[in-house]
Amino acid sequence: MFHSKDSRDTAPDATAVAALTRTAAQTLTEQLAERFAARIRDRLLAPGARLPSVRQCAAQHGLNPSTVVAAYDLLLAQGLVEARPHRGFFVRERAPLRDADAAAPAAAPAALRRAAPLSAATLIRGMFHPSGSLPQPGMGVLPPEWLESSFMPAAVRKVSGQKALAESSLRYGEPMGDGHLRRVLAARLQSLGLPADPTQIITTVGATHALDIVSRTLLKPGDAVMVEEPGWAVEFARLDALGMRILPVPRGPAGPDLAVMARYCEAHAPKLFVSVSVLHNPTGYCLSPASAHRVLQLAQQHDFHIVEDDTYSHIAPEHATRMSVLDGLRRTIYVSGFAKILAPNWRVGYLVAPPELTERLLDTKLLATLTTPSLLERALAHCIESGQLRRHAERIRTRLDAARSRSVKLAQAAGCRFVAEPSGLFGWVDTGVDTEALAQRMLDEDYLIAPGALFHAARAPSTLMRINFATTQDAAFWKVFRRLVAS
């Protein structure tokens, strides 16, 4: 048996992981409190997240319940958690609700009344500080080894001769982005059926930066924005941080819920709709032509713009429906990038906008970043022109198809049910258990998962989970998953 200075605990059973061990320097209570405190500081436990119940935590770590109570008391004293009667312990919100949220009408959706927690930081921080060497099911990117190539270094060498290097390093680049790359992108967009002139293209520091430029240009704090739900966790968090009122639109297999959008248009006069038409994150759905036409009609009728995030275009099926193509860039703004398919750290993205908006969008870019790194933009242009990017994407699609097949079989064997037809990079599965609670137990096993609550504007318990097909084809993960779900 283990003994601490302040409690007595039974030895953990064979399934307990990352066992706490009494030392002269720290009691078991202090070790458990520090474990949770570190997760809160690293935002692996987001504001509003519920800690495991005292009984669950004691069982997970092989501790006496009194030790868990003492550890939670330490976290309370540090101001990191709060106790809610008859509900348990929750991570404290770091900022109070805005006045605008408190004053929102009772008929407004929950996302208007309460700020969305910045839980997207969990996944972002996990990208920079992975839990270990294991493949991470919750990640939103392809494994680094999938992206390795010889043509990218060769492209950099080609465009970084002594003269070119001096010019690109000692002077600011073109405000809208490297002219050669914008011409190459215009030609590529033509192949998708999107007629765009290079003067309508602005390069950015990744697709997220492009989305941010659009938001800061077209919106002001308090404006209503429609966003698909479930949706990209970072987009909910980013818009909330800018002070926008988030209107969650349920996303189905064919597209957004048009009836909900129509009601929002009548009641809240939204300024913007943010959509992932192709290989929607997290469901993998693709927009139908009929839904696309109806959304465009609503935009015309109610005078709002549409931002179409086509981040996954390189792995998308041919002839996928895009609103920007149908609309001809009248009310749509097209956003994409290359971090997902080519080079995450190059941070090259772009937006394509109606001509009357480009100068305003460019001003916003200049105020934030001045210009973007022209050397890497020129290297990217070479990768596209030479056909290397196209062949690389084809190899990725083939490899992803095989990984998806294996992951689907493993997930189903582990008792998961796919809520959406498996497609693209992500799977949207029902686990049958609270995945936010499961996420904390998975961290003890060095696995970072993406619970369903992350993909909703307002936090609520969910049994859903997003999986990355490229990182869930390892049977070892699913073995741990089955054990924790069953315990």
Salt bridges, closest charged atoms under 4 A:
GLU34 OE2 - ARG41 NH2 2.57
GLU82 OE2 - ARG84 NH2 2.89
GLU93 OE2 - ARG114 NH2 2.80
ASP101 OD2 - ARG98 NH2 3.22
GLU174 OE1 - ARG182 NH2 3.27
ASP178 OD1 - ARG378 NE 3.21
ASP212 OD2 - ARG216 NE 2.60
ASP212 OD1 - ARG238 NH1 2.92
ASP223 OD1 - LYS220 NZ 3.33
GLU228 OE2 - ARG251 NH1 2.73
GLU228 OE1 - HIS280 NE2 3.80
GLU235 OE2 - ARG238 NH2 2.64
ASP240 OD1 - ARG98 NH2 3.71
GLU266 OE2 - HIS302 NE2 3.99
ASP303 OD1 - ARG331 NH2 2.93
ASP310 OD2 - ARG322 NE 2.51
GLU318 OE1 - HIS319 NE2 3.85
ASP327 OD1 - ARG330 NE 3.95
GLU385 OE1 - HIS180 NE2 3.07
GLU394 OE2 - ARG390 NH1 3.41
ASP401 OD1 - ARG404 NH1 3.01
ASP430 OD2 - ARG417 NH2 3.26
GLU436 OE2 - ARG459 NH1 1.80
ASP444 OD1 - ARG35 NH1 3.69
ASP444 OD1 - ARG39 NH2 2.48
ASP444 OD2 - HIS61 NE2 3.87
GLU445 OE2 - ARG483 NH2 2.74
